[in-house]
Each structure stands twice: as C-alpha cells, then as structure tokens.
Amino acid sequence: MEWALGLSTGPGGFGSAVSLRTGRPGAAHLIGVFPTMARAVSAAAAAAPDAADAPARVVLVHPSGIHADELGRDLGDLALAGVTGDDIELRSDVEVLTAVTGDRVLLIDADRDLLAGHPGKTAPFDADRLAELVASDPFGTTVALTGHPEVRDRYHVAARDYAPLIVERPALAALALDNPTTSTLVSTPRTSGALAHRPRRAMPYLLVIITGLVIFLLLLVVIG
C-alpha cells in the first residue's frame, strides 16, 4: 500500500503526518510532534505498518524566510532518517496556508517576531504594516498566527481586528498532504548542490602559461 509522509519544521520541533490514501483530501492524519527528525519519521512509519518501506510522496514544510543552511540541515537529517527519495516537496508555511484558504495569507510568526507573505517574503512584525497590507485587499486576505501560546498572545491582540487564524505549526504537515502544491518539485540532489558552497574555480591554464612566460622574459632582461 502506498503512503505519503508529511513533515513540518519549526522552533517547537518536527511535526509528522501520514496519509494512506495518497491524493485524497482529508486522508492525512497528524501523528505528533517530536524533538528530532529521526523520531518524527520513525513514528510515521510505525503508523503505517502495512505500507511499503519508502513513502511514495514526501512533503517538508519549512518556515518562510528560513536560511539555506537551516534547510540544508533539515534535508540532511531527513536523509539520515532513511528518507532518500529523489523528489521531496519543499513548501513554505505560507504556501501551504494559501493552498488551504485560497486567499492571500499574511502569517504572523510569534516565535520569530516576523510577518511572512507569499512567496517567502518576511519582515519584522509591525502592526501598522499589517494594517496597510490587509487594507489593500481586505476581502481576499487571511491573517494567520503561529507560535507558542505563551508568546503569541500579544500578537493575537495586535491582530484581533482581522480574526487571525490560529495555526499550530506541526499541523502543517497534515495540511500539506491534503492540499497538494502546483509548483515544481525540488529534488534532493539538486537542492543539496544548490545549498553547498561552490569551490573557487582554478586559474585557467592559458593564464598560467602567459604568466609564466612574462616572468621568464623578465628574468632574461634582468640577467642580460
């Protein structure tokens, strides 16, 4: 039986979800939140005991504006956990919420004190800026709020006029499975290459030869 694996990353840990009926809305189930990627993957696999060893589809939801190094570490942890498929869907939290609501989403990330929009644009949270963005399209905008309950209260007060949608970040793993992306898949090998630091190019051979000839001629002039 084919199964799909959904994962979400964030300050609170790794959310894990599975779907045994790939491609069917409402089929995903949230397994829980785990401190490591390995435990999140193993818990998902245990929830599908009759499924094939490797998931047919893997989705990794990351916070908007995440640094490339952080995303690279998450992909590395995913590979170490045994998920080595060629194609992994990399989706931002705002992208998933946009697919769920059908609206433009403005996500308040209380844990990082950020206001995130699509595609991947982030800025320090500012209540006045939020008001301006909502006013530009009040009927087509959904304001969402995520973060630990103890830190998101003041943001909830600041956005109360927009009835913010409270989003538990781990739940994004299940939402991503139920709401497929229309963007291109990002394969692990290509992503890993893009995240790695590129080595410096060696000096072209022709330039080396020319430099050597110039030095040789200078020596002849000095000796002569």
C-alpha positions in Angstrom: 0.0 0.0 0.0 1.4 3.4 -1.0 1.6 6.0 1.7 2.7 9.7 2.0 4.8 11.3 4.6 4.3 14.9 5.7 6.8 16.7 7.9 7.0 20.3 9.3 9.9 22.1 10.9 9.9 24.9 13.4 11.1 26.1 16.8 8.7 23.7 18.5 10.1 20.6 16.9 9.2 18.4 14.0 5.5 17.7 13.1 4.8 14.3 11.5 1.7 13.2 9.5 0.8 10.3 7.2 -1.7 9.6 4.5 -2.5 6.0 3.4 -4.7 7.3 0.6 -2.4 9.5 -1.4 -4.0 12.3 -3.3 -7.3 12.2 -1.4 -8.2 15.3 0.6 -8.9 14.7 4.3 -6.9 11.4 4.3 -3.9 12.8 6.3 -3.5 12.2 10.0 -1.2 14.1 12.3 1.0 11.7 14.3 2.5 14.2 16.7 5.4 16.5 17.5 8.9 15.2 18.0 12.3 16.6 19.1 14.2 15.1 16.2 13.6 14.4 12.5 14.5 10.7 13.0 11.8 10.2 15.6 9.2 12.0 13.5 10.0 9.7 10.5 10.0 6.5 12.6 6.7 7.4 14.3 5.1 8.0 10.9 6.4 4.7 9.5 5.1 2.9 12.6 1.6 4.3 12.0 1.6 2.6 8.6 2.7 -0.9 9.4 1.3 -2.4 6.2 2.7 0.2 3.9 5.8 0.0 1.7 9.1 0.8 3.3 9.6 4.0 1.4 6.8 6.6 1.2 5.5 7.4 -2.3 5.4 11.1 -1.5 7.3 13.2 0.9 6.5 16.8 1.8 8.7 19.0 4.1 7.1 22.3 5.3 9.5 24.9 6.4 9.1 28.4 8.0 9.1 31.2 5.4 12.4 33.0 5.1 14.4 30.2 6.6 18.1 30.4 5.9 19.5 28.0 3.3 21.9 26.4 5.9 19.0 25.5 8.1 17.0 24.0 5.3 20.1 22.0 4.3 20.5 20.6 7.8 16.8 19.5 7.7 17.3 17.8 4.4 20.4 16.1 5.8 18.6 14.9 8.9 15.8 13.6 6.6 18.4 11.6 4.7 19.9 10.2 7.9 16.5 9.2 9.0 16.2 6.9 5.9 14.2 9.1 3.6 16.3 9.3 0.4 13.8 9.6 -2.4 14.7 11.6 -5.4 11.8 14.0 -5.1 10.9 15.9 -2.0 8.3 18.6 -2.0 9.7 21.7 -0.2 6.9 24.1 0.8 6.8 27.1 2.9 4.2 27.5 5.7 2.6 30.5 3.8 2.4 28.5 0.6 0.5 25.7 2.4 -1.9 28.0 4.1 -2.5 29.8 0.7 -3.5 26.5 -0.8 -5.8 25.7 2.2 -7.6 29.1 2.3 -7.5 30.1 -1.4 -6.6 33.6 -0.1 -3.5 35.7 0.1 -2.1 34.8 3.5 -0.2 37.1 5.9 1.3 34.8 8.6 2.4 36.3 11.9 5.2 34.1 13.3 5.3 34.9 17.0 8.3 32.7 17.7 10.5 34.7 15.3 8.7 38.1 15.6 8.1 38.1 11.8 5.3 38.8 9.3 5.5 36.5 6.4 3.8 36.6 3.0 4.0 34.7 -0.3 6.3 33.9 -1.9 8.8 33.7 1.0 8.8 37.4 1.9 9.4 38.2 5.5 9.7 41.4 7.6 9.9 42.2 11.3 6.3 42.3 12.7 4.7 45.7 12.7 1.0 46.2 13.5 0.8 49.3 11.2 2.4 47.5 8.3 -0.1 44.6 8.8 -3.0 47.0 8.7 -1.7 48.5 5.4 -1.4 45.1 3.8 -4.8 44.0 4.9 -6.4 47.3 3.7 -5.0 46.7 0.2 -7.2 43.6 -0.2 -9.4 43.1 2.9 -11.8 40.5 1.4 -9.0 38.4 -0.2 -6.6 38.3 2.7 -6.4 35.8 5.5 -4.3 36.7 8.6 -2.8 33.7 10.3 -0.9 33.4 13.6 1.5 30.7 14.7 3.9 30.3 17.6 4.0 29.0 21.2 0.8 30.0 23.1 2.9 31.8 25.7 4.4 34.2 23.2 1.7 34.6 20.6 -0.9 36.3 23.0 0.4 39.9 22.3 0.4 39.3 18.6 -3.2 38.0 18.8 -4.2 41.3 20.5 -2.4 43.3 17.8 -4.3 41.4 15.0 -7.6 40.9 16.8 -9.4 43.1 14.2 -8.6 40.6 11.5 -9.8 37.5 13.3 -6.5 35.7 12.9 -6.5 32.0 12.0 -4.5 30.2 14.8 -2.2 27.7 13.2 -0.3 25.0 15.1 2.9 24.6 13.1 3.0 20.8 13.4 -0.4 20.6 11.8 1.1 22.0 8.6 2.5 18.5 7.9 -1.0 17.1 7.5 -2.4 20.2 5.7 0.4 19.9 3.2 -0.6 16.3 2.4 -4.2 17.2 1.9 -3.5 20.3 -0.2 -1.0 19.4 -3.0 1.2 22.1 -4.5 1.1 23.2 -8.1 4.7 24.2 -8.1 7.7 22.2 -9.4 9.1 19.5 -7.1 12.6 20.1 -5.8 14.8 17.0 -5.9 17.2 16.3 -3.0 20.3 16.1 -5.1 19.7 19.4 -6.9 18.8 21.1 -3.6 21.9 19.8 -1.9 24.1 21.1 -4.7 22.5 24.5 -4.5 23.0 24.7 -0.8 26.6 23.7 -0.8 29.3 26.3 -1.0 30.8 26.3 -4.5 34.6 25.8 -4.7 36.6 28.5 -6.3 37.5 28.0 -10.0 41.1 27.1 -10.7 43.0 29.7 -12.7 42.7 28.9 -16.5 45.6 27.1 -18.0 46.2 29.8 -20.6 46.5 32.5 -17.9 49.1 30.3 -16.1 51.1 29.9 -19.2 51.1 33.6 -20.1 52.1 34.5 -16.5 55.0 32.0 -16.7 56.2 33.5 -20.0 56.1 37.0 -18.6 58.2 36.0 -15.6 60.7 34.2 -17.8 61.1 37.2 -20.1 61.6 39.5 -17.1 64.3 37.2 -15.8 66.1 37.2 -19.2 66.0 41.0 -19.2 67.4 41.2 -15.7 70.2 38.6 -16.4 71.1 40.3 -19.7 
